[in-house]
Amino acid sequence: MTHQLPTATVRSRVRVPLAFADGYRVEADVHTFHGLADGAEHLALALGDPTATPLVRLHSECLTGDVFGSARCDCGPQLRESVQRIAETGGYLLYLRQEGRGIGLYNKLDAYALQDSGLDTYQANAALGLPEDGRDYTAAAQMLTTLGAPAVRLLSNNPDKATQLTTHGITITERVPTGVHLSPSNLRYLRAKVEHTQHTLTLAPLVG
């Protein structure tokens, strides 16, 4: 069943040069919006020349991984990879303000402490009385509709993103997996994503 989306409009658009620590640079047209369902300040970065069926990544904000380079997750490497892949083919990176799968920064750090005692990332959220994954992608579907992208190639390993977008009327013509950014520090985190929420990741044994 498809849900009717509230109307959103583009609030502003500004050209921003992006520079990553490894030297990669690209320019993005950053869009802000009025009327998003959750009222949050989500961004859409247009990269390259978006095609009729653009490559799209829904990237949930991760301050620890995206900004500080935390090795406990794969968010920073996924962001870097996604920006380049989208720029090469044309599309959008939606940067969604959903820290900690929707639980917020302080709660995410509390969950880290519980993970240090043996819980996985989903169990830790539940132990705090919070949703295992509280993300809602209604606003993402609004953004894509407003940008004129009712059909997309989705760059994601997370089946829930495709399911929610489809529910909100976005056609997924192809699911494109990201790379696997595996390290000794995030192996348990990635394994939980595969086992608990069926992320499409192939985790080869670490050699070292």
C-alpha positions, 0 to 999 in steps of 0.5 A: 500500500502506497502512502500519500506524502505531504508536500515539500518544497525546496527552500534553498540551493547552494553550490558547495565544494567538498574535500575529503581527507584522502584528497578527493574533491567534488562540488555538490548542489546542496538543497534544503527544504520546507515542509518535511514531515519530521521537521528536521534539517535534512539535506540533499546533495546533488552530485554529478549530473542527476539522470532520469533514474539517479543513483541515490544514497540515504545516509544517516548522520553519524557525527562520530564516524563521518566527522571524527573517523570513528572505527566502531562503524563503517559510516565514514567510509560509506559516506566517502565511497557514496559521494564519489560513486554518485558523482561519477554517475549522477544522483543525490546523497540525502544526508539525514539527521538521524544520529544513532539510527534515530536515537540521538548522539548522547543515547548512541554514546550510552549504547556504545558503553553497553556494547563494551559490556557485550551487547550488540548495537541493536541489543544496546538500543533496546536495553536503553528502552529505545527503538532498535532502529527508529528511522523513518524515511518519509522525509527522504521520499518527500525530498526525492519527489520534490527533486523530481526523482520518483524512480531511483537506483538505491545505493544501500545494503539496508533492505528497510530503506528500499521497503520504506521508500517503496511504501511512500511511492518511490520506485526502486529500479535497482538496489546497488550495494556499497562496499564492505568497509571491514576492520577489527573495530567494526566486525561485531557491528557489521555482523549484527547488521547482517544477522539482525536486519539482513543487510546485504554484506559479505563479511570475509574473515579478517586476515592479519 
